[in-house]
Amino acid sequence: MRKSAVVLCAVAAIGAVAIVLVPATSPETSSGDTGLVSVVVNHGRTVELGPAETRTVAVEVTASDRSGIRAVDPIGLWGPNYGTLKVGPMSCVPLDAAGTTARCSGEAVIAAGSRALFDDQAGTWFVDLRIRATDGDRYVSKNAAGFSLKRTAGFDLASVAPARAAVGEAVTVRGRLRRADWDRDAEVPQQGTTAYLQFRPTGSSTWTTLASTGTDADGLLSLNVPVRGPGAFQWYAPGDKWTGGALSEVLPLRVDAPESHPGQ
């Protein structure tokens, strides 16, 4: 059996990562009036990790009890295929004058390198916690909330040729979609994925999808489209449960002015 991926807590600045919050579930065991108000992992956004990348994410638990909240401990994160992460010591701050509700905060370090995290552990993860009240009441749940942990994706080799053309002529827009491979600490071609070619006319802020195509075994994609006017292209891949979405760089297109003829 593969060794579980365990990452110890550390205090560090939060990176620009993402996490999705799932509503809290019913406790597995509880006593008294201790209740879970909310759980938020990294401000409610999806965590996306590149190859050999490490990020620190915040975990916040809000709980209530008439006697006050003593601690949230222990607390951990677990995911597919024996994935586990530890959250460091939680510090609790009362949110009301009576001290019945408190927000407890901690951090977890999530590392994709050095075989700490594996490709098949991407997906939905859960928060495992125990809330202890001052009067001895408690609230325990292995699935207190869920969040999404994904591999990053990105485009490279994006180009439009020719970069200058007349209205009505065709240009070829190319790109390559790659995704993080945690097992190999590398970026690899992402094959069999649908990507969308989008266009934004000069002076507009709106992107319009022109067509879609799938990536080949090397992650490459290509589309021929007629020139409508000056503007820019970009590739977009929405991602899935295991891999994040991706946007290519903006590819400008210049348009030649129509030729003028004497007498016209």
C-alpha positions in Angstrom: 0.0 0.0 0.0 1.2 3.5 -0.8 2.5 5.5 2.1 0.0 8.2 3.0 0.8 11.7 2.0 1.2 13.6 5.3 2.1 17.3 5.4 2.8 19.0 8.8 1.4 22.4 9.6 3.6 25.5 9.3 3.1 29.2 9.7 3.5 31.0 6.3 1.8 33.5 4.1 -1.1 32.3 2.1 -0.4 31.8 -1.6 -2.7 32.7 -4.4 -4.5 29.4 -4.3 -8.1 28.4 -4.6 -10.6 26.3 -2.7 -14.3 25.4 -3.0 -16.4 25.2 0.2 -19.0 22.4 0.6 -21.8 22.8 3.2 -21.1 21.2 6.5 -22.6 17.7 7.2 -24.2 16.3 10.3 -21.8 15.4 13.2 -20.8 11.8 13.7 -20.9 12.2 17.4 -22.0 15.2 19.6 -23.0 16.0 23.1 -24.7 19.0 24.6 -25.3 22.1 22.6 -22.0 22.4 20.8 -22.6 23.3 17.2 -20.6 23.9 14.0 -21.4 27.2 12.3 -19.1 27.0 9.3 -15.8 25.7 7.9 -13.8 27.6 5.3 -10.7 26.3 3.7 -8.4 29.0 2.1 -11.2 31.6 1.9 -13.5 29.4 -0.1 -11.5 28.8 -3.3 -10.2 25.7 -5.0 -6.6 24.7 -4.3 -4.5 24.2 -7.5 -1.0 22.9 -7.3 1.7 22.8 -10.0 4.4 20.2 -10.2 6.7 20.2 -7.1 4.8 23.2 -5.8 4.0 23.9 -2.1 1.3 26.2 -0.8 0.1 27.2 2.6 -3.7 27.4 3.1 -5.8 28.8 5.9 -8.5 26.8 7.6 -11.2 28.6 9.7 -13.8 26.9 11.9 -16.6 28.8 13.5 -18.4 27.1 16.3 -20.8 27.9 19.2 -21.7 26.6 22.6 -23.5 28.4 25.6 -20.4 27.8 27.7 -18.0 29.0 25.0 -15.6 27.2 22.7 -12.5 25.7 24.4 -10.7 24.4 21.3 -10.9 22.8 17.9 -8.5 19.9 18.1 -7.5 17.7 16.5 -8.3 18.8 12.9 -7.1 17.3 9.7 -7.8 17.0 5.9 -8.3 13.8 4.0 -8.9 12.9 0.4 -8.9 10.1 -2.2 -6.6 7.1 -2.1 -5.4 7.6 1.5 -4.5 11.3 1.1 -4.0 13.0 4.5 -2.9 16.4 5.6 -2.5 17.9 9.1 -3.6 21.3 10.1 -1.5 23.1 12.7 -2.6 24.4 16.1 -5.9 26.3 16.0 -6.2 29.7 17.8 -9.7 30.6 18.8 -11.2 34.2 19.1 -14.7 34.9 20.5 -17.0 36.7 18.1 -19.6 38.0 20.6 -19.6 39.6 24.0 -21.1 36.5 25.6 -18.3 34.4 24.2 -20.7 31.7 23.0 -19.4 31.8 19.4 -15.8 31.6 18.3 -13.7 31.5 15.2 -10.7 29.2 15.3 -8.0 29.5 12.7 -5.0 27.4 11.6 -2.9 26.6 8.5 -1.9 23.5 6.5 1.0 23.1 4.1 0.1 21.2 0.9 3.1 20.0 -1.1 3.0 18.4 -4.5 6.7 17.6 -4.7 8.9 14.8 -3.3 6.1 12.2 -3.6 4.1 14.0 -0.9 1.0 14.1 -3.1 0.0 11.8 -6.0 -2.1 12.3 -9.2 -4.9 10.1 -8.0 -5.3 12.1 -4.9 -6.7 15.1 -6.8 -10.4 15.7 -6.3 -12.7 16.3 -3.4 -11.1 16.5 0.1 -12.8 16.7 3.5 -12.3 18.3 6.9 -12.0 16.1 9.9 -12.5 17.9 13.2 -13.4 17.8 16.9 -14.9 20.9 18.6 -14.6 21.0 22.4 -16.7 23.3 24.5 -15.7 24.8 27.9 -18.3 22.7 29.8 -17.1 19.5 28.2 -19.6 19.3 25.4 -18.2 18.3 22.0 -18.9 18.0 18.3 -17.0 15.5 16.1 -17.2 15.0 12.4 -14.9 13.3 9.8 -16.8 15.1 7.0 -17.4 18.6 8.4 -16.9 20.2 5.0 -15.4 19.5 1.7 -13.1 21.4 -0.7 -11.5 20.8 -4.1 -7.8 20.0 -4.6 -6.6 20.0 -8.3 -3.6 19.9 -10.5 -2.8 23.0 -12.5 -3.1 23.3 -16.2 -1.8 25.8 -18.7 -1.2 26.6 -22.4 2.1 27.1 -24.1 3.2 27.3 -27.8 0.2 29.5 -28.5 0.4 31.4 -31.8 -1.6 32.9 -34.6 -0.3 32.8 -38.2 -0.1 34.9 -40.0 -0.3 37.6 -37.3 -1.4 40.1 -39.9 -4.1 39.4 -42.4 -7.0 40.9 -44.4 -10.7 40.6 -43.5 -12.0 37.4 -45.0 -8.6 35.6 -45.0 -8.0 32.6 -42.8 -5.5 32.4 -40.0 -4.3 29.4 -38.0 -4.4 29.5 -34.2 -2.4 26.9 -32.4 -1.6 26.0 -28.8 -0.6 23.2 -26.5 -2.4 22.2 -23.2 -0.3 20.8 -20.4 -1.2 19.8 -16.9 0.8 19.2 -13.7 1.9 15.6 -13.1 2.4 15.3 -9.3 3.8 11.7 -9.7 6.6 12.9 -11.9 7.1 16.5 -10.6 6.6 17.7 -14.2 4.2 19.2 -16.7 2.9 16.8 -19.3 0.7 17.1 -22.4 -3.0 16.9 -21.6 -4.6 14.8 -24.3 -8.3 14.3 -25.2 -9.4 17.6 -23.7 -11.8 20.0 -25.3 -10.5 23.6 -25.6 -12.3 26.7 -26.9 -10.9 29.3 -29.2 -12.2 32.8 -28.2 -11.9 36.2 -30.0 -12.1 39.7 -28.6 -12.5 42.6 -31.1 -10.2 45.6 -30.6 -11.9 48.1 -28.2 -14.1 45.4 -26.6 -13.7 43.6 -23.3 -15.9 40.7 -24.3 -14.6 37.3 -25.4 -16.7 35.3 -27.9 -16.2 31.6 -28.5 -15.6 30.9 -32.1 -15.1 27.1 -32.1 -13.8 24.2 -30.1 -11.4 21.3 -30.7 -9.8 18.5 -28.8 -6.1 18.1 -27.9 -4.1 15.3 -29.5 -1.7 12.9 -27.8 0.9 15.7 -27.5 -1.6 18.1 -26.1 -1.6 20.2 -29.4 -4.6 21.9 -30.9 -5.2 23.9 -34.0 -8.0 25.8 -35.7 -8.4 27.7 -38.9 -10.8 30.7 -38.7 -11.6 33.6 -41.0 -10.5 37.1 -40.0 -13.4 39.3 -39.0 -11.4 42.3 -38.0 -8.6 43.4 -35.7 -8.6 42.0 -32.2 -7.1 39.1 -30.2 -7.4 35.3 -29.7 -7.1 33.2 -26.7 -7.5 29.5 -25.8 -9.7 28.4 -22.9 -10.0 24.9 -21.3 -12.6 24.7 -18.4 -10.9 21.9 -16.5 -12.7 19.1 -14.5 -12.9 17.5 -11.1 -9.1 16.7 -11.0 -7.5 19.4 -13.1 -7.9 23.2 -13.0 -9.0 25.4 -15.9 -6.6 27.2 -18.2 -6.3 30.3 -20.3 -3.6 31.0 -22.9 -1.8 34.2 -23.4 -3.6 36.8 -25.4 -2.7 36.6 -29.1 -3.1 39.9 -31.0 -4.2 39.9 -34.6 -3.6 42.9 -36.9 -5.7 43.4 -39.9 -4.6 45.0 -43.2 -6.6 47.9 -44.6 -8.4 47.1 -47.8 -6.5 48.1 -50.9 -7.8 51.3 -52.5 -8.1 51.6 -56.3 -7.9 54.8 -58.3 -11.3 56.2 -59.2 -13.1 54.5 -56.3 
